[in-house]
Amino acid sequence: MGLLRTGATSLRLAAIGCGMALSFIAWAQGNPVLTGTVTSVIDGDTIKVQLDSGPITIRLAHIDAPESYQPGGGAATRALHARVLAQDVSLQVIEQDGEQRALAIVLLGNENINAWMVKQGHAWAYRGFTQDANYCAWEDAARSLRRGLWSVGDWVSPWDWRMARKNALFFATDQSNASTASCMRELREAPALDD
């Protein structure tokens, strides 16, 4: 009987979880604008926001900041923390990513924080997950000005850095000659977000 009750409880919890996930997906597909207060900064491209309906984890869309243990990762986290912690923000939700987070453009007033991170040299235009070429231009400008992570010569994209950590035989792409044009070529080669 105890096993049956536990199984039924598990099924109910799974059904509730599936229902919540499906309603969240439907909610995100309408690209709503939500408002809330930033309660924590997890890393250079992930924050937690308190909405009226409860807390939500937000992954900043279109960008990829260096990982925490990667050169520039700590600086990216500190920059985002200083800019948005305890601030009221608007969230333009794009979609839900595979880790049950909302993917969104974060606005502080009228300022696009995702773009700000790239312009300050704390994040890359995320080649595989954006089709917005503006991020390529902002990245190139920050690189030319040697801002943030571009002030050092060891430029390994976060996606290559993660792959190299998983596979010792993986070689990171040489980014020493990266430009707006090369970034845009990579965007054109990447699958569209709605594929």
Secondary structure, 3 states (H helix, E strand, C coil): CHHHHHHHHHHHHHHHHHHHHHHHHHHHHCCCEEEEEEEEEEECCEEEEEECCEEEEEEECCEECCCCCCCCHHHHHHHHHHHHCCCEEEEEEEEECCCCCEEEEEEECCEEHHHHHHHCCCCEECHHHCCCCHHHHHHHHHHHCCCHHHHCCCCCCHHHHHHHHHCCCCCCCCCCCCCHHHHHHHHHHCCCCCC
